[in-house]
């Protein structure tokens, strides 16, 4: 399903432990235009660090709650 990059940027990212950070940027494949990586600005123990993660590790976007 297509989503706007603006819908995803600044979205909080949650794991089993709770909020792990916010999406700061998206990296696209320049040929297929698929999202290849998400840059997550971490919080908690990794505060102020950026983590590069695969979108395959993200479950789903909850548009109503605005979270991943």
Secondary structure, 3 states (H helix, E strand, C coil): CCCCHHHHCCCEEEECCEEEEEEEEEEECCCCCCEEEEEEEECHHHCCCEEEECHHHCCCCECCCCEC
